Structures are given as C-alpha cells and as structure tokens.
Amino acid sequence: MLLVDLNDGVCRSCQSQLRIIAADDATLTVECTNGECADAYCVEPDAFGDGGMKYWPQAMAHFGEETWE
C-alpha cells in the first residue's frame, strides 16, 4: 500500500490521508483512507508538490509499470 504523507496531500473531501491505488503514465489514482468518505479520484503525478519525483516512480514500480528516467 502506498500512502501519501499528510504533509504532502490530503483528501479533498474530508482532509484524511490518501493511498495511491493505481498509476499510469499520466495520472495517479488516489483513495481516501477514511472508510466513511472513501472518495477516489485521479491526480497529476506532481499533485503533491514533489515534481512527480517521489510518489509517481514508486507507484509505477509498485503497480508494475515502467518508469521514465
């Protein structure tokens, strides 16, 4: 499970922690960890202020996609 650090981003609906549940070459799909909310949506790879360098490569490796270096 890939969790987004609370300092980097939170759920846009309830401000709870997010987990990354999918990734492709253009987006990360995130889901709220709050069972009462469970909002899920796509964000750009650089949505967490990291320039796409922290979460996107980890997610691509985790979900079995090649990363661009």
C-alpha positions as CSV (number, residue, x, y, z in Angstrom):
1,M,0.0,0.0,0.0
2,L,1.3,3.4,-0.9
3,L,0.3,6.1,1.5
4,V,0.7,9.8,0.8
5,D,2.3,11.7,3.6
6,L,-0.2,14.1,5.3
7,N,2.3,16.9,4.8
8,D,2.2,16.3,1.1
9,G,-1.5,16.0,0.5
10,V,-4.9,15.0,2.0
11,C,-8.3,14.0,0.7
12,R,-10.1,17.0,-0.9
13,S,-13.4,15.9,0.6
14,C,-12.6,15.2,4.3
15,Q,-8.8,16.1,4.8
16,S,-7.9,12.5,5.7
17,Q,-4.9,10.5,4.5
18,L,-4.8,9.3,0.9
19,R,-3.5,6.0,-0.5
20,I,-2.4,5.5,-4.1
21,I,-4.4,2.7,-5.7
22,A,-3.3,2.9,-9.3
23,A,-0.8,4.7,-11.6
24,D,-0.2,5.2,-15.3
25,D,1.9,7.4,-17.5
26,A,-0.3,10.5,-16.9
27,T,-2.1,10.1,-13.5
28,L,-2.1,8.7,-10.0
29,T,-5.4,7.4,-8.7
30,V,-5.8,8.1,-5.0
31,E,-8.4,6.9,-2.5
32,C,-9.2,8.3,0.9
33,T,-8.3,6.0,3.8
34,N,-11.3,7.3,5.8
35,G,-13.9,4.5,5.5
36,E,-16.8,6.9,5.9
37,C,-15.5,9.0,3.0
38,A,-13.8,6.6,0.6
39,D,-13.5,9.3,-2.1
40,A,-11.3,8.3,-5.0
41,Y,-10.1,10.4,-7.9
42,C,-7.2,10.9,-10.3
43,V,-4.5,13.5,-9.8
44,E,-1.4,14.5,-11.9
45,P,1.9,12.9,-10.9
46,D,3.1,16.1,-9.5
47,A,0.0,16.8,-7.4
48,F,1.8,16.5,-4.1
49,G,4.4,19.3,-4.6
50,D,7.2,16.8,-5.4
51,G,7.6,17.5,-9.1
52,G,6.5,13.9,-9.8
53,M,9.7,12.6,-8.3
54,K,8.5,10.9,-5.0
55,Y,5.2,9.2,-5.4
56,W,4.9,8.6,-9.2
57,P,8.0,6.4,-9.6
58,Q,7.1,4.4,-6.5
59,A,3.6,3.9,-7.8
60,M,4.7,2.9,-11.3
61,A,7.1,0.4,-9.8
62,H,4.5,-0.9,-7.3
63,F,1.8,-1.4,-9.9
64,G,4.2,-3.0,-12.5
65,E,4.7,-0.2,-15.0
66,E,8.0,1.1,-16.3
67,T,9.2,4.5,-15.0
68,W,10.9,7.1,-17.2
69,E,14.3,8.2,-16.0
